[in-house]
Amino acid sequence: MLAAAEASMDAAAQDDGERARNRAKLYAPPTGAQGPRRPGARPAGRGMSLDQAQALMAAVATEDAQVTGGRNG
């Protein structure tokens, strides 16, 4: 499908410069597309840091101990 679109755009182009611009538009990434990210990176504003996760786990463990009365299992 891209080949047909490219051929149609090439046929309508006036010169090589216009052909190159058309080809760049045709094969450009979609608007708003993000580039490659680092492995393990998380999007901005989402998730929590390791320190926050550990603090949450400690709070849950404390609350669990209070609710169960210190019984384990």
N, C-alpha and C positions, 0 to 999 in steps of 0.2 A: 504494500500500500504506500509506503514511503517512496519507493522507487517511482511509482506512477505520479505521485505528487511532485517529486523532484523533476521528472521529465516534463510535466505540464508547466511548472514554474520556469524551467530552463527555456522552454519554447517561447514563453511570453517575455523573457528578459531581453533587454535592449543590448547589453554588453556583458563582458566577463565580470565586471565589478558588481553588477546587479545580480548576476548568477551566484556569485560568492556570498553576497548579503542574503539572498533568498535561502541558500543552502545553510548558512549559519542560523537563520531563524527556524528553519525546518528541523534541524538537529539540536537546537538549544534545549537545555533542561527546562521542565515546566516552571512557571513563575512560582516562587515560594519554595522551590525544591532546595533541600539542604545538601551540602557536600558530605563527603565521608567524615565520620566521627571517629574519635579515638576509641579503641576497644575498652569497654567498661565505662565509658562516659555516659552520664545520664543527662537528659534535657534540663535546661535551666528551669528552676522553680519547681522541680518535681523530685520526689523521693526525700530521703534524709541522709545525713552524714553518719559515719560509723559511730561517732560519739553520741549522736542523738538516738540511734538504735540501741546502743548499750544502756543509755539512761532509761529508755522506755522499757527495756527488758528488766532492768533492776526495779523499776516502779511496779511492773506487773508481778514480779516475784514477791515483792514486799506485800502487795495487796493480796496475792494468793495465800501467802503465809498467814495474814490476818484473817482471811475468810475461812481457811481450813483449820485454824487454830493451831498451826504448827504441825499438823498431821501430814505425813507424806505418803501418798498412794492410797 
